Amino acid sequence: MSEKLDLSRFEKKIVIRNIEEKDIDSIIGLQELCFPGMIPWKREHLKSHLEHFPEGQFCAELEGKVIGSCSSLLINFDEYDDRHTWQDITDDGYITNHNPDGLNMYGIEVMVHPEYRRMKIGHRLYEARKDLARRLNLKSIIIGGRIPNYHKYASEMTPRQYVEQVIHHQIYDPVLSFQLLNGFTMMRINPNYLPDDKASSKYATLMEWNNVDYLPQTKRYYKSAFPVRICVIQYEMKQIHSFEEFANQVEYYADVASDAGADFAVYPEIFTTQLMSFLEERSPSLAVQRITEYTEDYISLFTDLAVKYNVNIIGGSHFVEEEGKIYNIAYLFRRDGTIEKQYKLHITPNERKWWGISRGDEVRVFDTDCGKIAIQICYDIEFPELARIATEKGAKIIFTPFCTEDRQGYLRVRYCAQARAVENQVYTVISGTVGNLPQTENMDIQYAQSAIFAPSDFEFARDGIVGECNPNIEMVVIGDVDLEILRRQRQNGTVRQLKDRRHDIYRIHYKK
């Protein structure tokens, strides 16, 4: 009797899944094959897609080989010019304009390996997009479609005439005909859509698929503001005699922030060096070692305060020992009890000389209940590349805890924070220490004027300053920033630094 036939030997399984970073090289190779003569994706394009909207990037895989892919982002389509180009709608392919609250999905590319184009791979990718649109309750999917056969008829008919003949099945176009079959309807024809698309004579058909299951949500239509309240603590360094005394001073300000209804409470850089005032250790390097012994107490204290007072806390920064090295680390204590951390990346000569601080090596951006934020400790804000990288990762607010001993040092931090706000159309926040610790080596004097900064345009504060403390006294400043205004200004402001960047001649390459 013959053995039962093993059907698995004959199976060829097609999988539609989200793109992962391991697929990037395959997708670049696929694009070169599908669109000869057109400029392909760069690795940083595809990595940016995964950073901003990973669930909107799909690929088709057959027996471990990527044979198709599609990319997309979310927008509110009515915020864009009717005659937009591909560069306009995708931020030159980086989709940093992706709006998580957008009502429309915009498809920016679909491609299928030429050897697999009779297997309905494109249809499967389109269905994946439609399923996602239904799950996210989006109003529609919009695409700017190529018309790659138009060049054959350009001398005898206009783009409109060509499109009409394709719609009436008198001419076949591999892209437009396919989109019509998948339920997309014609909106308009845009000229100069893709400069390198010679086959389409640079034209594109704007097409839309409407989600019949869409349920309008009033708050999404009429969202006029997304206020975030920030309490910045200008913390006084003064003699204390125990960790409990430190904890009492810290908790007082968490209470102040909570009473004001703040979403964030921001403490300064290395303000935990106040603990040195009772440790009686004269050697700076040994005093830092002693400070690291309080790391667990520090983390426990701030975790409890964030939950107790229902406020997200930027816990200044603290010296932490890890694997025999000491780092300057800023912690985010979310009000839901979770914790994140950002290492200081650039170490000042003073930190190296007196304390032997080691540097971190990653720019992080953190999700919060008030959007994405970044933390750049003191000296780090003086390196514009870091703020640009954080912005490209989606940060809307950059917090900078700092500690400076003189006015010159303070002004470096302030001027750079204000410049980062303008350059990147983000809010920046600086929080510093004042007072003095006369018994503590290398922490004897402080200078600060903590503040909240905005970009410079009509809808923001006239001088770009949301609020600021008086210099060199212990106090707080509380200010509201509006992420909805920020989003609108990035699209339609007097100047649009993010949209107008010249990626064709320069680009920051982040090696992580």
N, C-alpha and C positions, 0 to 999 in steps of 0.2 A: 504494500500500500504506500503511495507516494506521500511525502510530508506536506503539511499545510503550507500553502504559498505565503511567503513573507511579503505582504503588500508594502511594507515600509521601504523596500528596495526601489519601488517605482514612484514614491512620493516626491513631488517637487513643491515645496511649500513657499508661497509668497507671503511675506510679513510686511505689514504697514506699521511703522513705529516712529517714535520721535527720534530725531537726529541726535547723536552723541558726539562728543569731541573726537572720538576714535574714527568717525566717518569723514572727517573734514578732507583728508587727502583724496579719498575716493570721490567725493562730490566735486572737488576742483577738477579732477581728471575727467569726470563725467561731463562737466560743463564745457571743457575744451573740446570734447568729442561732439556734443550736441549743438554748440554754437560756434563753429569755426569762423575766425575773423572777428569775433567780438571779445572784448576784454573779460576774462573770467574772474570769479571771486578770488579774493585774497584770503588767507587764513584768518586775518584779523576781522574781516567781514563776518565770516561764519561764526567765529568765537563770539563776536558781538551779538549775533542773532541768538545764540544760546544763553548769553547773559541776560538779555532783555526780554525774550519771549520764547523760552525753550519749548513750551507746549504747542507753539504754532509752527514748528519746523518738523516736517515729516520726510521720511524716506521709504522707498520700497526695497526690500531685500529678498533675493532669491538664492537659496542655498549658500548664504553667507556673503553674497555679492550685492553691493548697492547698485541697483539698476534704474533708479528714479528718485527724484526728490522735489520738494517744493518748500518755499519760504514765504513768510507772511508777518504782518504786524497788526496791531490794533490802533485805530485813529478815530477821531470824529471827523468824518469826511467833509462836513460843511465848513470846517475851519481852513480848508485848503482852496487855493485858486482852481477854478474850473479847468484852466489850461496848464495845470501843473505838469512837470516832467518827472521822470523816474527818479532823478537825483533829488528833486524837491520832496517827494513823498517818502523816500527811504533814508534821508540824510546821507546821501552819497553811498547808500548800500549798508550803512552801519545800524540802521533802525534805532538810533538813540532817541528818536522822537516817538517811539512806541508809547502809547497811552493805555495803561492797564484798565482804565475806565472807559475806553473808547467804545462807541456803538457799532463801528464797522471794522470788519477784518479786510485788510488790503493785501491781496496776493501779489508778490513781487517776482516770483519765478516758479515755473514748473518745467521739469525736463525729464526725459525718458531715454534710456540708452537705445540707439538706433536698432540694435538687434532684437529688442524686446517690445517693439511698438505695436504689435498685434495682440497683446495680452491684456489690454485695458488697464495698463499700469497708471496712465494719466487719470483715467476715470476713478480708480481706487484712491489716488491721492486727493482728487477733488472731493470725493465722498468723506475722506478723513477731515478735510477742512470744514465741510458742511456739518458733520457730527460735532466738531469742536464749536462751531458757531451756535448750534442748538444748545450745547451744554453751557456755554457762556452767556446765553440769551442775547446774542448779537442781532442787530437789525438786518444786516446784510453782509455779503462778501462782494468786494469790488476788485476788479483786476484791470490793469492796463495791458491789453493783449497785442502782441505783434501781429502783423499781416505779412508774413514772409514771402508770399507769392505775388505781392503787389508790384514788385519791380518788373515783373514780366508784362504788366499792363499799364505801367505808369505813363507811357507815351501816348496812350489812346484813351485813358479815362482818369477822372479825379478819384481821390481816395473814397469819397462818398459813393460815387458810382460803382466802384469796385466792391465796396462793402455791401451795397444793395444787391448786387448780383450774387455775392456769396450767400446772403440771407435767403435769396430766392433759388438757391441751389443751381445757379447757372455757371458759377465758378466754384472750384473747391480750394479752400485755404486750410492748410493743416492745423493752424491754431484757431482761427476764427470759427471755422466749421465745427471743430471739436468743442469750443466753448458754448456755441449755440445748442449743440446736442446735450450739453450738461446743464441746461436750464438757465443760462445767462442771457440777459437781454441788453440791447444796445443803449448806451447813454449818449455818447458823443465820440468824435474823433479828435485826438490831440496831436498837433504837429510837434516836431522836435522832441519827442518823448525820450527816445534813446539815441544819442548822437552816433553811436557806432553800429546801429542797426540799419545797414545799407539795404538789406533785402526788403525791409518795410519802408524804405525811403524816409526813415526816422518817424513815421506815423505810428500811432497806436490806437486801438479801439478801447474805449472805456466801457466796461461791461459790469453788470450787477446781477447777483442772485439774491433774491429777497427771502428771508427766513419767515415762513408763514407761521411758525410757532413763537415768534417774537412777542414778548409781553412788555409793553412800555412801562418804564419805571420813572415816576415823576421826578424823583431826586436826581436821576441821571440827566433829564432834560434841563432842569432848572438849577443845577449846581452852580451857584454864583461865588462860592467861597469855600476854601479848605483851610481854616485858621489853625495854626499851631502856636501854642503859648510857651515861651521859653523864659525860665528864670535863671539868670546868670549870677553866680555867687562870687563876689570879690572877697576872698577869704583872708582874714587876718592871721598872720603867723605870730603867735605869742607863746610865752612860757606856759607849759602845762606840766602836770606831775604824774599822769597816768593815762593809759589807753581809754579808760572810762571818761576822763575829762575831754579827751579828743572826741569820743563818740557823742558826748552831749553837745559839743559845739557843732558837729556835723549834723546831728539830728535836728537841731534848731532850724537849720536852713532847709532841710527836707520838709519840715512842717510849714515853713514860710512859703515854699514853692507849692505845696499842696493846698494851702489856704487860698492862694492866688489862682487855683485851677490850672496850674502849669502842666504841660505835657512833658517837658524836659526840665530837669534841674542840672546845672552844669558847674562842676567844681574844677579848681585849677590843677595844673601840672605839679607833680611831686609835693603836694601839700601835706602828704603823710610824713615828710621830713620833720614836721612839727614834733613828731615822737622823739626825735633826737634830743629835744630840749630836756628830757628827763632820763636819758640813757647814760649820761656822763661818760661818753666816749669821745675823746678829743681827735682821734685819727679819722679823717673823712672816710677812707676806704673801709675801716672797721665799723664805723657808724652805719654805713650803708648795709653792711652784712647784718647788723643787728636789726635794721629796719625790715629786712626781708623775712625775719622771724614772725612778723605780725601780718603776713600776707593772708593767712586763713581768717584771722580775726577781721581784717579789713574787708575781705570778700563777704564774709558772713554778715557783717554790719550793714553793708550797702545793699545786699540782697534783701535783707529784712526791711530796710527803709523803703526800697522801691515798691515792695508789695504793700507794706503798712500804709504808706502815704499815696499809693496809686499814682506814682510819677516815674517816668523813665529817667534814670540817673546816668549822666556821664560822670563817672566817679573820679574825675581828675586823672592823675596817673600815680603809679606806685612802683617802687623798685622791687623786682621779683627775681629770685634765683631759680634758674632752670638748667639742669645738667651742668652745674659748675660755673655758669655764666650769669651775670646780672643784667636784666633788661629793664627798660623804662616802659611800662605797659599801661595803656588807658583801657578801662573796662566800661562796657555798656551794661548796666543793670536794668533790664526791662521790667515794667510793672507787673508782668505776668510771671516773674520769678526766674526767667531765663537770663543767661549771661553770655556776652561776647567780649573779645579783647582785640586791641590793635597795638602792635609793637611800635615804638618810635624807630623810624628808619634812618634818620640822619642824627648822628651824635655830635654834639658840640665839642670843641677842643677842651672846654672846661670840664665837661662830663667825663671825657676820656682821662684827663690828667688827674682829677681828684677822686673819681669814683670807679673808673674802669668799666664803664657801661658798654655793653655789646649792642649791636644794631639788629633790628628785625629786617625782614625782606619781603613783606607782602602788603600791598594796598588792599584793604578790605572795605566793603560796603555792606551795611547791615539793614535788614528789614525791621521796621518798627510799625506800630499801629498808626504812626503819622508819616508813613512813607519811608523811603530809603535815605539813610544818613551815612556820613563818614566821620572819622575822627583822625585829625592830623596834629600831632603833638608839637607845639611850640616851633622849633626849628624847621619841622617838616613843611609848614605852611609857606616857608620861604623858597620852596622849590616848586615852581608852577606846574611841572609835569605831574606831580602827585594829585593835585586838584583836578587837572584835566582827566587823568585816568579815573579818578573817583566819579567825576561827572559822567564820563562815558559808561561807567558801570551803573548809572542811574541815581546817584546821590543828588538830593535836593537841598540838603543842609550839611555844611561841614563844620564840625565843632573842633575848636583849637584850645585845649587847656595849655596855659603857658606859665612860665616862671622866669621873670627877668629882674635883674638887680639895678638897672639904671634906665634912664629915659631913652637913650639911643637903642638899647636892646628891645625895649617895649615898642618903640616906633617901627622897628623892623617888622615885628609881628603884626602890628596894626596895619601898616601900609600894605603889607603883602596880603593880609586877610581881605582888605578892601579891594585890592586888585583882583584876587581870586573870585570875589563876588561878581565883579564886572565882567571879567574874562569868560567866566563859565556860566553866567546867569544862574547863580545859586545864592542862597543865604549863607553867611559865615558868622560864626560866634566865637568870641575870644573870652576866656575866663582866666584871670591871673591872681596872684597872691600879693598881699601888702603886709605892712608891719615889719618886724624883725625878730631874729633869734640870736641875740648877742652871745649866748653861750655855745652856739653851734658853728663849727668851722665850715666855711664855704656856703653858709646859708644865712649870712648876717644881715643883709639888707634886701628889700624888695621894692619894685616899682610896677604899678599897673593902673590901667583905666579900662576895665572890661566893657565889652560892647557887643551889639548885634548889628550886622551889616546886611544891606540889600543891594541888588544890582542898581544901576543908575538909569532910571527911565521914569516917565510921567506917573505911572501907577504905583511907584514905590515912594518911600520917604524922600523929600526934596534933596537932601544931602547924602542919601544912601545910608543913613544911620537910623536904624529902627529905635535904638535906645543905647545909652551908655552911662556908666557909673561916673561919679566924681573921682578924680585921680587920688590914689593913695589913701583912701579911707575904707573901712570895712562896711560894705553895703551890698545890696542886690539891685539888678535892673531886670525888669519884667517887660517883655515885648511880644507882640503877636506878629507872626509872619504868615503869609497866605500862599499856599502851594498852588491854588487854582490860578491866582494872578500870575505866579511864576510860570505856570504851564502856558497860559495865554500869551505872555510876553515873549516866551521862547519862540512862539509861532508867528506873532504879529507885532512885536515891539518895534520901536524906532530903529534900533539896531538888533541884529540877531547873531550874536557871536557863534552860537553853536551851529546854526544852519549855514552860516556864511564861511565856515572854515574851508580852506583850500586843500582838501585831501589829495588833489591832483599834484600838488607840489610839496606837501609836508604831511607828516603823520607821526604821532608819538607811538613808539613800539614798546609795549609793556611785556617783559620777558616771562612773566609768570603764566 
